[in-house]
């Protein structure tokens, strides 16, 4: 796994960050999207669009199973679940971080060297349209998509 950083209680300078962190193949830009599992698509679309003001970008894909809602430069994706969702356990499927295009082979080697398994990869739709994604799980089991326009 990645090196552990001690909590000094203060903000690290860019020089301190560079000296303490392993060089990563990923350069983060912003949150690309989050995917929420839902049981009532229309109620959730009505809430996020009608109440909170998200913009409908692509509704009812895959026979009504997936809707994309724009929130600024990011998306909230609603994924219809056939099963009852235990909200106490959470209903987030995964979140995606937009990163610069990266070398897929080098990224796979880097992640393997840190004991991180890639759970899936391939063509994906996100806030910038179609692109590529590598999925990993963090130490507590959250699925994270590293989303870019293209692998180098």
N, C-alpha and C positions, 0 to 999 in steps of 0.2 A: 504494500500500500504506500501511498504518498507519505512524505515526511510529515511529522507532527510539528505544528508551530505552537510555541508557548504563548499564552495570553499575557501580554505585558500591560494591558490596560490602556494602551495608547495606539494611535494610528501609525502604521508603518509608512515610512517614506518610500518612494519608488525604488531608491537604491537598496533599502533594507529588504523590500519585497523581492527584488531581483536576486539578492545574495542568499535569501533563505529558501526560495522555491526552486524546484526542478524546472528546467525549461520544458514547457508543455507545447505540444503541436497545435494547441487550440488558443485562438485569440477571440475572447468574448466581445460581443457587440451589444446585445440586448436580449431580453426575454422574447422569444419568437412566438410561442403559444403554450397554452395549457390545455389539457384535455380532461373534461369532467364527465364521469359516467352519470347518466340521468335515466329516470324511468318514465318521465312525461316530457317529451321533446317540446310540444307546443307551449306548455306552462313555463318551461325554462327559457325558450326563445322570447315569450311575452315579457318575462321578468328582465332579462338582460337587455333586450331591445326597448321594450315599452317603458320600463321603469328606470333602468340605469343608463340608457342611451347608447348602447352598443349599436353598431351598424351591421345589418345582415349582409354578409358577403357571399355565402353559398349555402343555401338552405336545403335540407332533406336529400343530401347525397346518399347513394347506396340504399335506395328504397326507403328513405326517411330515417336512416340509422345515424347520420352524421350531419351536423350543421356547423358552419364557420361564422363567427361573429367578430367583427373588427373592433378593436379598442386601441385607437391611436395607431402605432406602427406594429402592434401585436394582435394576436387572435385569441379568443376563447373558443375552443371546439367542444361541442356537446355531442357525446357519443351515447346513443340509446342502448340501454342494457335490458336484456330479457329477464334478468333476475332482480329480486328485491335487493336494494343497496343498503348495507348497514352503515349509516352515516357516521356512527361512532367510530368506525374503522377508517373513515374517510372515503371520498368518492373521486379523488383525483386518479386518473389513469397514469398520466406522465406529464412532465413539462419539458419544453424544448428551449434550448438556448441557441440563439443565432451566433454562429462563429464564422470567421473568415474561412474561405476554402482551404482545405488541408490535404496533405498526402495521406491517403487511406492506409497504405501499407505501414508507413512510419507511425501513424496513430495507433494501429492495431498492435504493433510491436511495443510502443510506449505503454499502452494500457495493459498488455500482458505482463510487461516487466513490473508493473505496479499491482499485479494480482487482480486486475479488473476484467471481468468477463463481458464481452459484447453480447447482448441478448438478442439483438436483431439489427439489420441494416438494410439500406436500399433507397429506392425512390420514394419521396414523401412530399406532401403538400404542406406548406407553412405560410407564414405571414408575407413572404416574398414570392409566393407561388411554388412551383415545383422545384425540388432540389434533392439533396442527399442527406441521409441521417444515419448516425451510429447511435445505438441505444445501450446504455450501461445502467447498473444499479448502484446507488450510493451505499455506504456502510449500513444504513438503516432500512434499505430495501426500496427507496424511492427510485422510480425509473426516470432517467434523464436522457433526452435526445440531444445529441450534438448535431445541429442542423446547419448545413451550408448550401451554397448554390450548386457546387460541384466538387467532387474529389479531384485532387491533382494527380 
